[in-house]
């Protein structure tokens, strides 16, 4: 079992906590993490890009000129993709880019992402993160105490003062345990876990 220190927001050590090796000491498979991030980004795509084909273009259906005798190339429609203002060939149409991966692979990838941050000594465990006032200055002061400039803060439930004081600070994101995902872990340099979140993660990822 890995052991790490638990701090309060004043950077005072308050306890030690054991972390399950199956959650924080896994060997990382970069290919699996890449696939999961690609899936998450694809699932977030709107897929609303759209071009007009010749059937969508508004134009006359009359033949521009007769077939023979003009000396010009034959033409049957002003909607032809060869003409300026005509339809587009093989252009984008509204579609879904979403795809899925097995649930076991997604859970394994999340454990690997946590293990990657822990092996680099970028996981911080706090006993609590409640601020006296919901002010950006208070939040920045706490982060400066730990010399952290980018972090994903995982909380067991909604902490209004923390969410309000951190939302205007670039590089930080507050997220409940249920929403923890590979992309956001890898997007931020540090991962800050509140102590109750560890038990929740073990129930979610090791069951």
C-alpha positions in Angstrom: 0.0 0.0 0.0 1.3 3.4 -0.9 1.3 6.0 1.9 0.9 9.8 1.4 0.5 12.8 3.6 -2.8 14.6 4.2 -2.6 18.4 4.6 -5.0 21.2 5.5 -5.3 24.4 3.4 -2.6 26.0 5.5 -0.1 23.4 4.3 0.0 21.8 7.7 0.3 18.0 7.8 -2.6 16.5 9.7 -2.4 12.8 9.0 -1.0 10.0 6.8 -3.3 7.9 4.5 -2.8 4.6 2.8 -3.7 4.4 -0.9 -4.6 1.2 -2.7 -1.9 0.1 -5.2 -4.6 -0.9 -7.6 -5.7 2.7 -7.8 -2.5 4.7 -7.6 0.4 2.3 -8.4 -0.5 0.8 -11.8 1.8 0.6 -14.8 0.6 3.1 -17.3 -0.4 2.1 -20.8 -0.1 5.4 -22.9 -2.0 3.8 -25.9 -5.0 3.1 -23.7 -5.0 6.7 -22.3 -4.7 8.0 -25.9 -7.8 6.0 -27.0 -9.9 7.2 -24.0 -8.9 10.9 -24.6 -9.7 10.5 -28.3 -13.1 9.0 -27.4 -13.9 11.8 -24.9 -13.0 14.5 -27.4 -14.9 12.9 -30.2 -18.0 12.6 -28.0 -17.9 16.3 -27.3 -17.8 17.3 -31.0 -21.0 19.0 -32.1 -20.9 17.4 -35.6 -23.0 20.3 -37.0 -20.8 21.2 -40.0 -22.9 21.1 -43.2 -22.5 22.0 -46.8 -25.1 22.1 -49.6 -25.1 19.4 -52.3 -26.6 20.0 -55.7 -30.0 18.9 -54.4 -29.9 21.7 -51.7 -28.7 24.6 -53.9 -31.4 27.1 -54.9 -31.2 27.5 -58.7 -33.2 27.0 -61.8 -33.5 23.5 -63.1 -33.6 24.7 -66.7 -30.8 23.5 -69.0 -28.5 26.6 -69.5 -28.1 26.1 -73.3 -28.9 23.5 -75.8 -26.9 20.4 -75.9 -25.3 20.8 -79.4 -24.3 23.5 -81.8 -23.0 26.3 -79.4 -19.4 25.3 -79.4 -19.4 25.3 -75.6 -19.1 22.3 -73.3 -22.4 20.6 -72.6 -24.2 21.5 -69.4 -27.4 20.4 -67.8 -27.8 22.4 -64.6 -26.6 25.5 -62.9 -26.4 23.4 -59.7 -23.5 21.4 -61.0 -20.5 21.3 -58.6 -18.4 22.5 -61.6 -20.1 25.8 -61.5 -19.6 28.7 -59.2 -22.4 28.7 -56.7 -23.1 25.0 -57.4 -23.4 22.2 -54.9 -20.5 20.7 -53.0 -19.3 17.2 -53.6 -18.5 15.0 -50.6 -18.7 18.0 -48.2 -19.4 17.6 -44.5 -22.9 16.7 -43.4 -24.3 16.7 -39.8 -23.2 13.5 -38.1 -22.2 12.1 -34.7 -18.5 11.4 -34.1 -19.2 9.6 -30.8 -18.0 6.1 -30.2 -17.7 4.0 -27.0 -15.1 1.8 -25.3 -15.7 -1.1 -22.9 -16.5 0.0 -19.4 -13.6 -2.1 -17.9 -11.2 -0.3 -20.3 -12.5 3.2 -19.2 -12.2 2.3 -15.5 -8.7 0.9 -16.0 -7.7 4.1 -17.9 -8.9 6.3 -15.1 -6.8 4.3 -12.6 -3.8 4.6 -14.9 -4.3 8.4 -15.2 -4.3 8.7 -11.4 -1.3 6.4 -11.2 0.6 8.5 -13.7 0.0 11.7 -11.7 0.9 9.9 -8.4 4.1 8.5 -9.7 5.2 12.0 -10.7 4.4 13.2 -7.2 1.6 15.5 -8.5 -1.3 14.2 -6.3 -2.1 16.2 -3.2 -4.6 15.0 -0.6 -6.4 17.6 1.6 -8.6 17.0 4.6 -11.0 19.8 3.5 -11.2 22.8 1.3 -13.7 25.1 2.8 -13.0 28.8 2.6 -14.2 31.4 5.1 -15.3 33.6 2.2 -15.9 32.9 -1.5 -13.2 35.2 -2.8 -10.8 34.6 -5.6 -8.0 36.1 -3.4 -8.5 33.4 -0.7 -8.3 30.6 -3.3 -5.2 31.9 -4.9 -3.5 32.3 -1.6 -4.1 28.6 -0.8 -2.7 27.6 -4.2 0.3 29.8 -3.7 1.0 28.1 -0.4 1.4 24.8 -2.3 3.1 26.4 -5.3 0.4 25.0 -7.6 -0.5 26.9 -10.8 -2.7 24.2 -12.5 -4.9 21.6 -10.8 -8.0 19.5 -11.0 -9.7 19.7 -7.6 -11.8 16.6 -6.9 -14.5 17.1 -4.2 -16.9 14.6 -2.6 -19.9 16.9 -3.2 -20.7 20.5 -4.0 -18.6 23.1 -2.1 -20.1 26.4 -3.1 -17.4 28.7 -1.6 -14.7 26.7 -3.4 -16.5 26.6 -6.8 -17.2 30.4 -6.7 -13.8 31.4 -5.6 -11.9 29.3 -8.2 -14.1 29.8 -11.3 -12.2 32.9 -12.4 -8.7 31.5 -12.0 -7.3 30.0 -15.2 -5.8 26.5 -15.0 -8.1 25.2 -12.2 -11.2 23.1 -12.3 -13.4 21.8 -9.5 -15.2 18.5 -10.2 -17.2 16.0 -8.1 -15.9 12.5 -7.8 -18.6 11.2 -10.1 -17.4 13.3 -12.9 -13.7 12.4 -12.7 -12.3 11.5 -16.1 -9.1 10.8 -17.9 -9.1 13.9 -20.1 -9.4 16.4 -17.3 -6.8 14.6 -15.2 -4.2 14.7 -18.0 -5.2 18.3 -18.9 -4.2 19.6 -15.5 -0.7 19.3 -14.0 -1.8 18.5 -10.4 -4.7 16.5 -9.0 -6.0 17.7 -5.6 -8.1 15.1 -3.8 -10.2 15.7 -0.7 -9.8 12.8 1.7 -13.4 11.5 1.4 -12.9 11.2 -2.3 -10.4 8.4 -2.0 -13.0 6.1 -0.5 -15.5 7.1 -3.2 -12.9 6.4 -5.9 -12.1 3.0 -4.5 -15.8 2.0 -4.5 -16.3 3.3 -8.0 -13.1 2.0 -9.7 -12.3 -1.2 -7.8 -15.8 -2.7 -7.5 
